[in-house]
Amino acid sequence: MNELKAANIRVTVQRQQVLDIFKNSEVPLSLNQIKDMIGEGFMDQSTLYRILDLFETKKIVTRTVLLDPSLTVYGYVHKQHRHLLICSRCETISVISGCPLHDYENQIAEKSGYIINDHQLELYGLCVSCQQEVSL
């Protein structure tokens, strides 16, 4: 069954193209990266923003605002929980496999009385390539 129909979203060529871009990406994407993948003239920026807002509301994508550099990225909601490793120099984003926070999350929930339903983690640093360029 089509994922858009399952989320009660009317299927359009533009929405399907944006969904396909997300499904084929292993890492979250910025607005500019998505626009580059779509190509010139296929959809205007306001349409893309509306699609991203709709996908976020329907929990097809998640929106993350990175701290450094200040950048919003959108990631396809996979079945698995993921965290990000971001190069603060070249802005490369990698996915960290596994989640080191589940036990800590349970401890915080127990101590605070909160029912914790989500968390996100981004780690910032220099990737191997940028480390080599800096040391030259």
N, C-alpha and C positions, 0 to 999 in steps of 0.2 A: 504494500500500500504506500502511496506517496506520502512522504513526511509532512508536506504542507497541508494536504487534505486532512491528515490525522490530527493536525493542530488547528483545524477549522480556519485555514488560511486559503483564500482563493488563489489558485495556481495561475501565475502569469509567467511569461518568458523571462522577465527581469528577475522576479523572485526566485525562480528555479535556477537561473544563472548564478545569483548570489549564493544560494544554498549549495550549489555544486562547488563553488570556489571554496567555501568553508569545509565541505566534506573532503576535499582534496588537499587541504592544508594540515600539516602536523602541528603548526604553531599558530597562535593568535595573529591577526592581521590588523594593520592600521587602515584608516579610511583611504589614504593615498595608495597603499598596496592593493586594496580591493579595486579602486578606480583604475589602476594600471592593468590589472588582470581583466577587467571588463572591457577596456579599450575606449577610445574616443568616440563620443557621439551616441553611444548606445543608451545611456541613461544619464539624466542630470543629477547633480549632487543632492538636491532636495529629495528626489525619489530614492536615492540610495540611503539617505538618513532615515526616511520613513520606513524603508524595508528593514534596516538595522534595528530601529525602535520596535517595530512589530515582532521581529525575530526575538528580540530580548524579552518583550512582554510574554511571548509564547514559550519562552525558555528553550529556544533553539540555539541561541548564542548567549554568551555572557560578555559583559562589557567590563573591562578592567582599565583603570586609569593608573598608568605607571608613574612612579615618582620622579625618576631621573633616567632618561629625559622625560619631561612632562608630555605624555603621549597617551591617547586612548587606543586600546586595541580590542578587537572582538574575536572571540574564540568559539568554535563549534562545540556544543555541549556533547561530549562523548560519554559513554557509559562509565568511564573511569574518571576518578578524581585526579586533577593534575595541578602542578605548581610550575612556576616559571623561573628561569635563570636568564638575566638580561645583561648584556654588555653595555656599560654606561658610556662607552666610546663609540662603537659602531652600531649600537642598537640591535644587534642580533639577539633573537629570542630562542631559547632552547627549553624543552619540556623536561622537568625533573620527574623521573619515574618513582612511584611510591609516594607515600605521605608519612612524614615523620611526626605529624601533629595529632594523630588520633588518640593516643594515650594521654597526651597533654590536654587535649580538648575535653576528654572525659573527666580528668582531674579538675579542671576549671568548672565544668558543669556541676560536678558534685559539690565543690566548695561554694560556688556562687548561687546555686539553685536555678541557674539559667538552663533553658533547653536550647542548646546550640544547634542551629540547623545549617550552618555553612561557615566556611573560612576560606581565605585565600592567602597565598604566600608568594612573594616575589623576592628573589635574591639578586643583588646588583654587584657587578664586578667587572673585571677585564677578561675577555675571552683569550684563548691562547694566541690567536693571530695578533690581537691588539697588544698583548704583553710583549710579543716579539718586536713589534714596530716601535713600542715605547722604549725598549731596551737598546735599540740600534743607535 
